[in-house]
């Protein structure tokens, strides 16, 4: 594998990433502090009372066309069992998919009293690409009985001709290896409240890759995977999480922490016994009481024990919602473990919340193979726009542009905040 000269790597990483990761909080906090210094307490109350009604794309369209439609009261629009939809069909382009057609859908709802239950969500984004890729992910977080129980679902089907780049953070983009496979995933957990905002439970997870074909010459994929054409990982999960978020579509001033241990067993159908340990932390800091200015942090770390199949190893963009590593193609970095950190500054562009923006930086690191040593950090940074699709569920359409090392760049779409 082609190694990056150490002096170039240390200089670009130290000056680029460290500058960016510290710049976002400074910009956000400075802007908030300046505003606070200029506005008296009386002015704050006055401004708070004069903040315009939040507006989404439907409200904008009605106002623009002057269609006479009676507005629903919030109490009527947001009630138990009422579906709050956000659907966005689009044609776009991504690095790994080429031109794609996608229907992104977010269905949000309350299963009980809106003051006693968190907002439940079901998201899906069926996609078809010019490379004949079929992608059908369905994710759900459903709260029951005054948040006493939380059902977490992750179901996916992929027909996925794509690329892999070998193992380790020093792998070169020139090592691109074309592979083709189909993928089915089933993951379902049930968590029970143990204390305020603290939940614990168990689940089952299956990752089944089949019709695997490597179209390259001798590669890390073939050497590590031992030329397997089918791999199965089937195991039980134990999940402990702290979650103070009331609305996962757009958290404001909350904290999330999660630890998941997965144990795959041959007696459950797994090819071999292996384990994984996943840590995730998210912190949201609201910088202004009267405006949507939020500084958010996200850490997603995954470790494997034993020999996990190649396509089940932690990799860029293969988290639950495929959001890690904006700036790099999905699967760009892969290893037996993965460390990931991201920071994002979110702000309104229009006072009514219809349009917003974000600035973000991230960094990821995977160990080299077979040494298992971490030798590199791969940073990226970018910016994006937010369009309010449903003000009741606070769901945004997210369009981001990001760039990383070796000329990596891309445009990314999401329904609901990236994290």
C-alpha positions in Angstrom: 0.0 0.0 0.0 1.2 3.5 -0.8 2.2 5.3 2.4 1.6 9.1 2.9 4.9 10.8 3.8 4.9 11.4 7.6 5.9 15.0 7.5 3.2 15.9 4.9 0.6 14.0 6.9 1.5 15.5 10.2 1.5 19.0 8.8 -1.8 18.8 6.9 -3.6 17.1 9.7 -2.2 19.3 12.4 -2.8 22.6 10.6 -6.0 21.6 8.7 -8.0 19.5 11.1 -7.0 21.0 14.4 -7.7 24.5 13.0 -11.1 23.5 11.7 -12.2 21.5 14.8 -11.4 24.5 17.0 -12.8 27.1 14.6 -16.4 25.9 14.7 -16.9 26.2 18.5 -15.1 29.6 18.4 -17.3 31.0 15.6 -20.5 29.7 17.2 -19.7 30.8 20.8 -18.3 34.2 19.7 -21.4 34.8 17.6 -23.6 33.8 20.6 -21.6 36.0 23.0 -21.7 39.0 20.7 -25.4 38.8 20.4 -25.9 38.4 24.1 -23.7 41.4 24.8 -25.8 43.6 22.4 -29.2 42.6 23.6 -30.5 43.5 27.0 -32.8 41.3 29.1 -35.9 43.3 28.1 -34.9 43.2 24.5 -34.5 39.4 24.7 -38.0 39.0 26.0 -39.3 41.4 23.3 -37.4 39.5 20.6 -38.6 36.2 21.9 -42.2 37.4 21.6 -41.6 38.7 18.1 -40.0 35.5 16.7 -42.1 34.6 13.6 -44.1 31.4 13.4 -41.9 28.5 12.2 -42.5 27.8 8.6 -41.9 24.7 6.4 -42.0 24.1 2.7 -45.8 23.5 2.7 -46.4 26.8 4.5 -44.1 28.6 2.1 -46.0 27.1 -0.9 -49.4 28.1 0.5 -48.1 31.6 1.1 -46.5 31.8 -2.3 -49.5 30.6 -4.2 -52.0 32.3 -1.9 -54.1 29.2 -1.8 -56.9 29.6 0.8 -56.2 26.7 3.1 -57.1 26.9 6.8 -54.1 26.3 9.1 -54.5 23.6 11.6 -53.8 24.4 15.3 -50.7 22.7 16.7 -52.8 20.7 19.1 -54.8 19.3 16.1 -51.8 18.7 13.9 -49.7 17.1 16.6 -51.6 14.4 18.5 -51.1 10.8 19.5 -51.3 8.5 16.4 -51.1 11.4 13.9 -48.5 10.7 11.2 -46.2 13.7 10.5 -44.8 12.9 7.1 -41.7 14.3 5.3 -41.3 12.8 1.9 -38.8 14.0 -0.7 -38.3 12.3 -4.2 -35.1 13.3 -5.8 -32.5 12.7 -8.5 -28.9 13.2 -7.4 -25.3 12.1 -7.6 -23.0 10.3 -5.2 -19.5 9.1 -5.6 -20.3 5.4 -5.1 -23.7 5.3 -6.8 -23.4 7.7 -9.7 -26.7 9.2 -10.7 -29.4 8.0 -8.4 -33.2 8.2 -8.0 -34.3 8.2 -4.4 -37.5 8.6 -2.4 -36.5 9.7 1.1 -39.3 9.4 3.6 -39.5 10.2 7.3 -42.7 9.3 9.2 -42.8 10.8 12.7 -45.6 10.2 15.3 -46.4 10.0 19.0 -47.7 6.7 20.4 -49.2 8.5 23.4 -49.5 11.8 25.2 -47.1 14.1 23.4 -45.9 15.5 26.8 -45.1 12.0 28.1 -43.7 10.2 25.1 -40.7 10.9 22.8 -41.3 11.4 19.1 -41.2 8.0 17.3 -39.8 7.8 13.8 -39.6 5.4 10.8 -37.3 6.3 8.0 -36.8 4.8 4.6 -34.9 5.8 1.4 -35.3 3.3 -1.4 -32.7 4.1 -4.0 -31.8 2.9 -7.6 -28.6 4.0 -9.3 -27.1 4.1 -12.7 -24.8 1.3 -11.6 -27.9 -1.0 -11.1 -27.6 -0.7 -7.4 -30.8 -1.4 -5.3 -30.7 0.1 -1.8 -33.7 -0.4 0.6 -32.9 0.7 4.2 -35.7 1.0 6.9 -34.8 2.3 10.3 -37.2 2.8 13.2 -37.2 4.1 16.8 -40.6 3.6 18.4 -41.5 4.6 22.0 -44.3 3.0 24.0 -46.0 3.5 27.3 -44.6 6.9 28.5 -41.2 6.0 27.2 -41.0 2.8 29.3 -40.1 0.8 26.2 -38.2 1.6 23.0 -38.1 -0.6 19.9 -35.1 -0.1 17.6 -35.2 -1.6 14.2 -32.6 -1.6 11.3 -33.6 -3.6 8.2 -31.8 -3.3 4.9 -31.6 -5.0 1.5 -28.8 -4.1 -1.0 -27.9 -5.3 -4.5 -24.6 -3.6 -4.4 -21.9 -3.5 -7.1 -19.4 -1.1 -5.6 -15.8 -0.6 -4.6 -13.5 -1.5 -1.7 -10.0 0.0 -1.0 -8.3 -2.6 1.2 -7.7 -2.5 4.9 -6.1 0.3 7.0 -6.0 4.0 7.1 -3.0 4.3 4.8 -4.7 2.6 1.9 -4.6 4.6 -1.3 -7.5 5.6 -3.5 -5.5 3.9 -6.3 -6.2 0.6 -4.7 -9.8 0.7 -5.8 -11.2 -2.8 -6.2 -14.6 -3.5 -7.8 -16.8 -6.0 -6.0 -20.4 -7.1 -6.4 -22.7 -8.6 -3.7 -26.1 -8.7 -2.2 -26.7 -7.9 1.4 -29.6 -8.5 3.8 -29.6 -7.1 7.4 -32.1 -7.7 10.2 -31.5 -6.0 13.6 -34.3 -5.6 16.2 -33.9 -4.6 19.8 -36.3 -3.9 22.7 -35.1 -1.6 25.5 -36.8 -1.0 28.8 -36.4 2.2 31.0 -34.2 1.5 34.0 -34.1 5.1 35.3 -34.8 8.6 33.9 -33.5 8.7 30.3 -31.5 5.4 30.9 -32.5 2.3 29.0 -31.3 -1.3 28.7 -32.3 -4.3 26.7 -31.5 -7.1 24.2 -31.9 -7.9 20.6 -30.9 -10.0 17.6 -28.8 -9.1 14.6 -28.2 -10.8 11.3 -25.8 -9.7 8.5 -26.0 -11.9 5.4 -23.8 -11.2 2.4 -24.3 -13.4 -0.7 -23.4 -13.7 -4.4 -20.1 -12.1 -3.5 -17.8 -11.5 -6.5 -14.4 -9.7 -6.6 -13.6 -8.4 -10.0 -10.0 -7.4 -9.2 -6.7 -9.2 -9.0 -5.1 -10.3 -5.7 -6.5 -7.9 -3.0 -6.9 -7.5 0.7 -10.5 -8.4 0.3 -9.6 -11.8 -1.2 -6.8 -12.5 1.2 -8.8 -11.6 4.3 -12.1 -13.1 3.1 -10.4 -16.3 1.9 -12.3 -16.0 -1.4 -15.7 -16.6 0.3 -18.8 -16.0 -1.8 -21.2 -16.0 1.1 -20.8 -14.8 4.7 -23.2 -14.9 7.6 -23.0 -13.1 11.0 -25.8 -14.0 13.4 -25.8 -13.0 17.0 -27.4 -11.5 20.1 -27.0 -8.0 21.3 -27.0 -6.3 24.7 -27.7 -2.6 24.6 -27.4 0.1 27.3 -28.1 3.7 26.4 -28.8 7.1 27.9 -31.1 9.3 25.7 -32.5 12.6 26.7 -33.5 13.5 23.2 -37.2 14.2 22.8 -37.0 14.5 19.0 -34.3 12.6 17.2 -35.0 14.5 13.9 -33.5 17.7 15.3 -32.1 17.6 18.8 -31.4 21.0 20.4 -29.9 20.8 23.9 -29.6 17.1 24.8 -27.2 14.2 25.3 -27.1 10.6 24.0 -24.8 7.8 24.9 -24.9 4.1 23.8 -23.0 0.9 24.3 -23.8 -2.2 22.3 -22.2 -5.6 22.7 -22.8 -8.1 20.0 -21.9 -11.8 20.2 -22.1 -13.9 17.0 -22.5 -17.6 17.5 -22.2 -20.5 15.1 -25.2 -22.2 16.7 -27.2 -19.2 15.5 -26.0 -19.7 12.0 -22.9 -17.4 12.1 -19.9 -18.6 10.0 -17.7 -18.2 13.1 -17.8 -16.9 16.6 -16.8 -13.2 16.9 -17.8 -10.2 18.9 -18.1 -6.4 18.5 -18.3 -3.5 20.9 -19.8 -0.2 19.8 -19.7 3.1 21.6 -21.6 6.2 20.5 -21.9 9.6 22.1 -23.8 12.7 20.9 -23.9 16.1 22.7 -26.0 19.0 21.6 -25.4 22.5 23.0 -27.9 25.3 22.2 -26.0 28.5 21.9 -29.0 31.0 21.8 -32.3 30.8 23.7 -34.2 32.6 20.9 -32.6 31.3 17.8 -31.7 27.9 16.3 -27.9 27.9 16.9 -26.7 24.5 18.0 -23.2 23.1 18.4 -23.2 19.3 18.1 -20.6 16.6 18.7 -20.7 13.0 17.6 -18.4 10.1 18.4 -18.9 6.6 16.9 -16.4 3.9 17.8 -16.5 0.2 16.9 -14.2 -2.6 17.9 -14.2 -6.2 16.8 -12.8 -9.4 18.5 -12.2 -12.6 16.7 -12.3 -12.6 12.9 -15.3 -10.7 11.5 -16.1 -11.2 7.8 -14.5 -8.5 5.6 -17.8 -6.8 4.7 -18.9 -6.7 8.4 -15.8 -4.9 9.5 -16.2 -1.3 10.7 -16.0 1.0 7.7 -16.7 4.6 6.4 -20.4 5.2 6.0 -21.6 1.9 7.3 -23.1 3.0 10.6 -26.8 2.6 11.3 -27.9 5.6 9.1 -24.8 5.5 6.7 -23.8 9.0 7.8 -20.2 8.7 9.1 -17.4 10.1 7.0 -19.0 12.8 4.9 -16.2 13.7 2.5 -15.3 10.2 1.6 -16.9 7.5 -0.6 -18.7 4.8 1.4 -16.3 2.0 2.4 -13.3 4.2 1.8 -11.6 3.2 5.0 -12.1 -0.2 6.6 -10.4 -2.0 9.5 -10.9 -4.3 12.5 -11.7 -1.2 14.5 -12.9 2.3 13.8 -12.6 5.6 15.7 -14.8 8.5 14.5 -15.3 12.1 15.7 -17.4 14.9 14.2 -18.4 18.4 15.2 -21.2 20.5 13.5 -22.5 24.0 13.9 -26.1 24.5 12.9 -27.8 27.8 12.4 -30.9 29.4 10.8 -30.5 31.4 7.6 -34.1 32.7 7.6 -35.8 33.9 10.8 -38.8 31.6 10.2 -36.6 28.5 10.2 -37.4 27.5 6.6 -33.8 27.6 5.5 -30.8 26.8 7.6 -27.1 26.0 7.3 -24.3 23.9 8.8 -20.5 23.8 9.0 -18.9 20.6 10.0 -15.6 18.8 10.4 -14.9 15.1 11.0 -12.0 12.6 11.4 -11.7 8.9 11.3 -9.0 6.3 12.0 -8.7 2.6 11.4 -5.8 0.3 12.2 -3.4 -1.2 9.6 -3.7 -4.9 8.8 -2.5 -7.3 10.0 -0.5 -5.3 12.6 -3.6 -3.8 14.2 -1.8 -0.5 14.8 -3.4 2.9 14.3 -1.0 5.0 12.1 -3.2 7.6 10.5 -6.1 10.0 10.9 -8.2 10.9 7.9 -10.0 14.3 8.3 -12.8 15.9 6.2 -14.8 19.1 6.4 -17.7 20.7 4.6 -20.9 22.8 4.7 -24.6 22.3 3.9 -28.1 23.7 3.6 -31.2 22.7 5.5 -34.8 23.0 4.2 -37.7 22.5 6.6 -40.0 19.8 5.2 -42.3 19.4 8.3 -42.2 22.0 11.1 -44.3 19.8 13.4 -41.8 16.9 13.4 -38.9 19.4 12.9 -37.6 17.4 10.0 -35.1 19.0 7.6 -33.9 18.0 4.1 -30.1 18.0 4.5 -27.9 18.7 1.5 -24.1 18.7 2.3 -20.9 19.1 0.4 -17.7 17.8 2.0 -14.1 17.1 1.0 -11.3 15.0 2.5 -7.8 14.0 1.5 -6.5 12.6 -1.8 -9.1 14.8 -3.6 -12.0 13.0 -2.0 -15.3 15.0 -2.2 -19.0 14.5 -2.5 -22.6 15.7 -2.1 -24.7 14.0 0.6 -28.4 13.9 1.2 -30.3 13.1 4.4 -33.8 13.5 5.8 -33.5 14.6 9.4 -30.2 15.9 10.9 -27.2 13.8 10.1 -26.7 13.0 13.8 
